[in-house]
Amino acid sequence: MEVRAATESERPSAVERLCGSNDAASGLLGHFASGASRFDPRDLFVAVDGEQLHGVLFAQTLPARLADFSLASELSSDVADALLSAGVAHAARRGVRLIQTYHDPLFPDTHKIEAFQRAGFHLATRIMKRVRNGLNKSTYPPENSRIQVPTGFQLLDTFDQTIFRDTLVASLEDSLDAPEANVGATPEEILSGYARHCDRMLAMIGTTPVGVVVLDADGVSGDIDYLGVLPQFRGRGLGAAILDHSVRYFASGWASAVRVSVDERNVPAVKLYDRFEFETYQKLNLWLKRVG
């Protein structure tokens, strides 16, 4: 058996084996064909014996020296171990510092989880996928849900990029949202994780930076990819003010829903999103492996 990057002719069957649906497979193949930087076909690994395809791993390299692993289901232990070994070595050559993989606890794949454990992954936390549906100008904000905005608060979309970077990095101090993901990352690497996003905003009180939010558009919905407040300004309602502004931003335009991911250990954030009527639609276990 040989484990290597998939050839161009092998990609369609490999992606279909990995994704399990023609729609998802077509989407990933389309990203490969378009040359999108986030979807490098060299990250797609296959275990083959002649023309027989035994297994697939997508070892996707991401900004901030991260990687995300997706392993096909129903693999033998030998095949899964060989693919993960090749993927970890590939990630190390790419300079990756941390590999992540997500698994749905409602549909546990015991053999797959055991393979990741043998490869040195550990269960870090559970991520809650949450959504606020039914957004439009007439329904948001709901009655009797006005947010008390701190005096002098403003959210800027034009600012010095160095100030934004420094505020973003400082807001991660004592963060409860998967803090393991930022260990060993430089400020520039952390910032690079948000390079593709459309809208970055800097929260200010007067002339003092107090927090940041990163928003992203996806069809008829939006995503809050990061919301953070500096430690010395927490507990003053700034998180609610930033979130309120972000939801209003989406509601005033094209979005009918807004999504966010939150670490279940981050109880203050969970309660904040509860207050804004976000509902949990999925929970995923986050497994991590440090490289090097």
Number of C-alpha atoms within 10 A of each C-alpha: 12 14 21 19 21 22 14 11 8 15 21 17 13 24 26 19 20 20 19 12 11 13 11 14 20 15 13 19 17 13 16 18 13 11 11 11 11 13 21 18 23 17 20 24 27 27 23 17 11 8 7 9 16 20 23 32 28 26 28 22 23 17 16 23 22 23 26 16 23 18 23 22 17 13 16 13 14 10 21 27 18 19 26 24 16 20 25 21 14 20 24 18 9 13 16 21 20 24 25 21 21 18 18 14 12 10 7 11 13 8 15 20 19 15 22 22 15 15 16 13 19 17 17 16 17 20 21 20 18 21 22 20 15 12 21 18 14 9 10 16 17 10 7 6 11 10 15 11 16 12 8 10 18 20 20 12 12 10 11 9 12 10 12 21 18 14 20 26 20 18 21 18 13 10 15 16 20 17 13 14 18 17 10 13 15 13 15 13 16 20 18 16 14 18 13 10 14 10 14 21 20 24 25 17 15 11 10 10 21 26 27 25 24 19 22 19 16 9 8 12 19 24 21 19 16 17 20 26 26 21 15 9 14 14 11 13 15 24 24 19 19 25 19 18 17 21 24 17 15 25 23 14 12 16 22 18 19 25 20 20 20 22 21 18 15 14 13 13 19 18 12 15 20 14 11 17 14 20 16 18 10 14 20 18 19 19 21 24 20 19 16 8
